[in-house]
Amino acid sequence: MSPRILIAGGYGVVGSQIARHVRAAGHDVDLILGGRNPPDGEALARELGATVVQLDTADPTRGLSQAGHLDLVVAALLDPGDTLLTATLRAGAGYIGIVGMAESVASTLIAASAIRCERPTLILGHWQAGVLVAATQTAARAFATVERIELAALYDYADPIGPMTAGDSGSFFERATLRQDGVWVRLDPQAAARAINRRGGPAFDVMPTGVLDVLSLATATGARDVRFDLGTGQSLGSLSGRSASHDLYIDIEGVQGDGVRAGRRWRLSDPAGQAHLTALGVLVGIERVLGLDGAPPPQGGLAFPETLLDPDRTLARLQAFGVQFEEETAP
């Protein structure tokens, strides 16, 4: 029997990309697209051989019942009360959530922990659904000891976003969470603004935000200083006359295997933009949770990108869809 996947918000900007990636990957799965206005998803459903159900986070149980048996629910929408999460877990399905900040994730973790998870509950509320975590883990292997990680993302206003991303963006600069000298620090983002110099374009200003990548990478690498910053400007794609790209910069300082202290930079860039990159991160999560990557499916319980997803496979998957990952000399 083919796995059955419900994408909540499945015909939105990110949700539709996730659905298309699943089909492009060639997986034999039943796709169900959920949303408040099913007629809006009919054209996409016909294109992908999917079905549509009415789903509202105000009463998700009804929509889940209409969908029938489900193996996995992907929440490509805002679920502020964790109602879809809890209804999914009580129905015995796996869950992938892609919205969450360091300041707000506690309620999600408590809700997931309070219900016995028969299948994995994968928290991918990281930047671009965990792809930056995978890229940074890979880059960090160049060091015997990682001391500092500084991440930066450039958002290009020419890169379309949907209501989910727009709604989530309101929390980006309310409060920043950083790792400083081995302790957690929460501060006003404006107090820690900086500029990012880059090759191929002018510098851009950024401010720190409280994304989950900071928590994940501090734990995964042991770095005593970790921050993630977000800024706006013209992406490398726009500057070259193409469509807007989504550009991410990874700066790591530490001690290399030869004992030399060094600082190195990597760039992760998706020429197709941020929604395309987020959806690819979700595709990797779907393949791992359901065992579609050739390995046995994991057991139930809470999971995060740094604990469940293999960085090498994640990057290989991204690159197969046109994402660029390379080390570059910092300007």
C-alpha positions as CSV (number, residue, x, y, z in Angstrom):
1,M,0.0,0.0,0.0
2,S,1.4,3.4,-1.0
3,P,2.2,5.8,1.9
4,R,-0.4,8.5,2.3
5,I,0.8,12.1,2.8
6,L,-1.3,15.0,3.7
7,I,0.3,18.4,3.1
8,A,-1.6,21.0,5.1
9,G,-1.4,24.3,3.3
10,G,-0.7,22.0,0.3
11,Y,-1.6,24.5,-2.4
12,G,0.2,27.5,-0.9
13,V,3.5,28.9,-2.1
14,V,5.6,26.5,0.0
15,G,3.1,23.6,0.2
16,S,2.7,23.4,-3.6
17,Q,6.5,23.3,-4.0
18,I,6.6,20.4,-1.5
19,A,4.0,18.5,-3.4
20,R,5.8,19.1,-6.7
21,H,9.1,18.0,-5.3
22,V,7.5,14.7,-4.0
23,R,6.2,14.0,-7.5
24,A,9.4,15.0,-9.2
25,A,11.3,12.6,-6.9
26,G,9.2,9.8,-8.4
27,H,7.9,8.4,-5.2
28,D,4.8,6.2,-5.3
29,V,2.7,7.9,-2.7
30,D,-0.9,9.2,-2.3
31,L,-0.9,12.9,-2.0
32,I,-3.6,14.8,-0.3
33,L,-3.6,18.6,-0.3
34,G,-5.3,20.3,2.7
35,G,-6.5,23.9,3.1
36,R,-9.4,26.1,4.0
37,N,-10.5,26.6,0.4
38,P,-10.4,23.3,-1.5
39,P,-11.5,24.8,-4.9
40,D,-8.2,26.8,-4.8
41,G,-6.3,23.5,-4.9
42,E,-8.2,21.6,-7.6
43,A,-5.9,22.7,-10.5
44,L,-2.8,21.6,-8.6
45,A,-4.4,18.4,-7.5
46,R,-5.2,17.5,-11.1
47,E,-1.7,18.4,-12.2
48,L,-0.1,16.1,-9.6
49,G,-2.7,13.3,-9.4
50,A,-3.6,14.3,-5.8
51,T,-6.8,14.9,-3.9
52,V,-8.0,17.9,-1.9
53,V,-9.7,18.0,1.5
54,Q,-11.0,20.9,3.6
55,L,-8.7,21.5,6.5
56,D,-8.6,24.3,9.1
57,T,-6.4,24.4,12.2
58,A,-9.4,25.6,14.1
59,D,-10.8,22.1,13.8
60,P,-8.2,19.9,12.2
61,T,-9.8,16.6,13.4
62,R,-12.6,16.9,10.8
63,G,-10.2,17.4,7.9
64,L,-8.0,14.5,9.0
65,S,-11.0,12.3,9.2
66,Q,-12.0,13.2,5.7
67,A,-8.6,12.4,4.5
68,G,-8.8,8.9,5.9
69,H,-5.7,6.8,6.9
70,L,-2.6,8.9,6.9
71,D,1.1,8.0,7.3
72,L,2.4,11.5,7.5
73,V,1.1,15.1,7.9
74,V,3.3,18.0,6.7
75,A,2.3,21.3,8.3
76,A,3.1,23.9,5.6
77,L,1.1,26.5,7.5
78,L,0.9,28.3,10.8
79,D,-0.4,26.1,13.6
80,P,-0.2,28.6,16.5
81,G,-2.2,26.5,19.0
82,D,-0.5,23.2,17.9
83,T,-3.9,21.9,17.2
84,L,-2.9,20.2,14.0
85,L,0.1,18.7,15.7
86,T,-1.8,17.1,18.5
87,A,-4.7,15.9,16.2
88,T,-2.1,14.3,13.9
89,L,-0.3,12.5,16.7
90,R,-3.6,11.3,18.2
91,A,-4.5,9.9,14.8
92,G,-1.2,7.9,14.8
93,A,0.4,9.6,11.8
94,G,3.9,11.0,11.5
95,Y,4.3,14.8,11.6
96,I,6.7,17.4,10.0
97,G,6.3,21.0,11.1
98,I,8.3,23.8,9.4
99,V,7.3,26.8,11.5
100,G,8.9,27.7,14.8
101,M,11.3,30.0,16.6
102,A,13.5,29.5,19.7
103,E,11.2,31.6,21.8
104,S,8.0,29.7,20.8
105,V,9.1,26.1,20.3
106,A,8.6,25.1,24.0
107,S,4.8,24.7,23.6
108,T,5.3,22.5,20.5
109,L,7.8,20.2,22.2
110,I,5.6,19.8,25.3
111,A,2.6,19.0,23.1
112,A,4.5,16.4,21.2
113,S,6.0,14.9,24.3
114,A,2.6,14.6,26.0
115,I,1.3,12.3,23.4
116,R,2.9,8.9,22.6
117,C,4.3,9.3,19.1
118,E,3.8,6.1,17.1
119,R,5.7,7.7,14.2
120,P,8.4,10.4,14.1
121,T,7.5,14.0,14.9
122,L,10.1,15.9,13.0
123,I,10.6,19.5,14.0
124,L,11.9,21.4,10.9
125,G,11.1,25.0,12.0
126,H,14.7,25.8,11.2
127,W,15.8,28.1,8.4
128,Q,14.6,26.6,5.1
129,A,13.5,23.5,6.9
130,G,16.9,22.4,8.2
131,V,19.0,22.7,5.0
132,L,21.3,25.3,6.6
133,V,21.8,22.9,9.6
134,A,22.9,20.2,7.2
135,A,25.3,22.5,5.3
136,T,26.8,23.8,8.5
137,Q,27.3,20.3,9.9
138,T,29.2,19.4,6.7
139,A,31.3,22.5,6.7
140,A,32.2,22.0,10.4
141,R,33.9,18.7,9.6
142,A,36.8,20.9,8.3
143,F,37.6,21.7,11.9
144,A,38.8,19.5,14.8
145,T,37.3,22.1,17.2
146,V,34.5,24.5,16.2
147,E,34.6,27.7,18.3
148,R,32.3,30.1,16.4
149,I,29.5,29.8,13.8
150,E,28.1,32.9,12.2
151,L,25.2,32.3,9.8
152,A,23.6,34.9,7.5
153,A,20.7,34.8,5.1
154,L,19.8,37.4,2.4
155,Y,16.2,37.7,1.5
156,D,15.5,39.3,-1.9
157,Y,12.1,41.2,-2.0
158,A,11.8,39.8,-5.6
159,D,11.5,36.3,-4.2
160,P,7.8,35.5,-3.6
161,I,6.6,34.4,-0.2
162,G,3.2,33.1,0.9
163,P,0.9,33.9,3.9
164,M,2.7,31.3,6.1
165,T,6.1,32.9,5.7
166,A,4.7,36.4,5.9
167,G,2.8,35.5,9.1
168,D,5.9,33.9,10.6
169,S,8.1,36.8,9.7
170,G,6.5,39.0,12.4
171,S,8.4,37.1,15.0
172,F,11.8,37.2,13.3
173,F,13.0,40.4,15.1
174,E,11.0,40.4,18.3
175,R,13.8,38.9,20.2
176,A,17.1,37.2,19.2
177,T,18.6,34.1,20.7
178,L,22.3,33.7,20.5
179,R,25.0,31.5,22.0
180,Q,27.7,33.6,23.5
181,D,30.7,32.3,25.3
182,G,28.9,29.0,26.0
183,V,25.6,30.5,27.4
184,W,22.3,31.5,25.9
185,V,21.7,35.2,25.4
186,R,18.4,36.8,24.4
187,L,18.7,40.4,23.3
188,D,17.2,43.2,21.2
189,P,18.2,42.4,17.6
190,Q,19.0,46.0,16.8
191,A,21.6,46.0,19.5
192,A,23.6,43.4,17.6
193,A,23.3,44.4,14.0
194,R,26.2,43.9,11.6
195,A,27.1,44.0,7.9
196,I,27.9,41.0,5.7
197,N,30.6,41.5,3.1
198,R,30.2,39.1,0.1
199,R,31.7,38.3,-3.2
200,G,29.6,39.2,-6.3
201,G,27.6,41.9,-4.6
202,P,27.6,44.8,-2.1
203,A,27.6,44.3,1.6
204,F,24.2,43.9,3.2
205,D,23.0,44.7,6.8
206,V,21.6,42.0,9.0
207,M,20.2,41.6,12.5
208,P,20.1,38.4,14.6
209,T,17.0,36.3,15.0
210,G,15.9,33.5,17.2
211,V,15.8,30.6,14.7
212,L,16.1,27.0,15.8
213,D,19.4,26.6,13.9
214,V,21.2,28.4,16.7
215,L,20.1,25.8,19.3
216,S,20.6,22.9,17.0
217,L,24.1,23.8,15.9
218,A,25.4,24.8,19.3
219,T,24.5,21.3,20.5
220,A,25.6,19.5,17.4
221,T,29.0,21.1,17.0
222,G,29.9,22.3,20.6
223,A,30.6,25.8,19.4
224,R,30.5,28.3,22.2
225,D,29.4,31.2,19.9
226,V,26.6,30.7,17.4
227,R,24.3,33.3,15.8
228,F,22.0,33.6,12.8
229,D,21.3,36.9,11.1
230,L,18.8,37.9,8.5
231,G,19.0,40.8,6.0
232,T,17.5,42.0,2.8
233,G,18.9,43.2,-0.5
234,Q,19.5,42.1,-4.0
235,S,20.5,38.4,-4.2
236,L,23.2,37.1,-6.4
237,G,20.5,35.9,-8.8
238,S,19.0,39.3,-9.2
239,L,22.4,41.0,-9.5
240,S,23.2,38.7,-12.4
241,G,20.0,39.5,-14.2
242,R,18.3,36.2,-13.4
243,S,15.4,35.4,-11.0
244,A,15.9,36.1,-7.2
245,S,18.0,33.5,-5.5
246,H,18.1,32.7,-1.8
247,D,21.7,33.1,-0.5
248,L,23.0,31.8,2.8
249,Y,26.5,32.3,4.2
250,I,28.3,30.1,6.7
251,D,31.3,31.5,8.6
252,I,33.1,29.1,10.9
253,E,36.1,29.7,13.1
254,G,38.0,27.1,15.0
255,V,41.0,24.8,15.0
256,Q,41.6,22.5,12.0
257,G,42.9,19.0,12.2
258,D,46.5,20.2,11.5
259,G,46.3,22.4,14.7
260,V,46.0,25.7,12.7
261,R,43.4,28.2,13.9
262,A,41.4,29.4,10.9
263,G,38.2,31.0,9.7
264,R,36.5,29.8,6.6
265,R,33.3,30.6,4.6
266,W,30.8,28.5,2.7
267,R,27.8,29.7,0.6
268,L,24.6,27.8,0.1
269,S,22.4,29.3,-2.7
270,D,19.2,28.2,-4.4
271,P,18.7,29.9,-7.8
272,A,15.0,29.1,-7.6
273,G,14.5,31.0,-4.3
274,Q,13.6,30.5,-0.7
275,A,10.3,28.6,-1.1
276,H,12.0,26.1,-3.5
277,L,14.8,25.6,-0.9
278,T,12.4,25.2,2.0
279,A,10.4,22.6,0.1
280,L,13.6,20.6,-0.7
281,G,14.4,20.5,3.0
282,V,10.9,19.1,3.7
283,L,11.3,16.6,0.9
284,V,14.4,15.2,2.6
285,G,12.5,15.0,5.8
286,I,9.6,13.2,4.1
287,E,11.9,10.7,2.6
288,R,13.6,9.9,5.9
289,V,10.4,9.7,8.0
290,L,8.8,7.3,5.6
291,G,11.9,5.4,4.7
292,L,11.7,6.5,1.1
293,D,15.4,7.1,1.0
294,G,16.2,3.3,1.1
295,A,16.9,3.1,4.8
296,P,14.4,1.7,7.4
297,P,11.9,4.2,8.7
298,P,12.9,5.6,12.1
299,Q,11.0,4.8,15.3
300,G,8.5,7.2,16.8
301,G,9.4,10.1,18.9
302,L,10.6,13.7,18.7
303,A,13.3,14.3,16.1
304,F,15.3,17.3,14.7
305,P,17.4,17.7,11.6
306,E,20.7,17.3,13.4
307,T,19.6,14.0,14.9
308,L,17.5,12.4,12.1
309,L,18.8,13.7,8.7
310,D,22.2,12.7,7.2
311,P,24.0,15.9,6.2
312,D,25.7,14.3,3.2
313,R,22.5,12.9,1.8
314,T,20.7,16.2,2.4
315,L,23.3,18.2,0.5
316,A,23.4,15.6,-2.4
317,R,19.6,15.9,-2.6
318,L,19.7,19.7,-2.7
319,Q,22.4,19.7,-5.4
320,A,20.4,17.3,-7.5
321,F,17.7,20.0,-7.6
322,G,20.1,22.8,-8.6
323,V,21.2,24.1,-5.2
324,Q,24.8,25.4,-5.0
325,F,27.0,24.6,-2.0
326,E,30.7,25.7,-2.1
327,E,33.5,27.1,0.0
328,E,34.5,30.6,-1.0
329,T,37.2,33.0,0.1
330,A,35.6,35.5,2.4
331,P,36.1,39.1,1.2
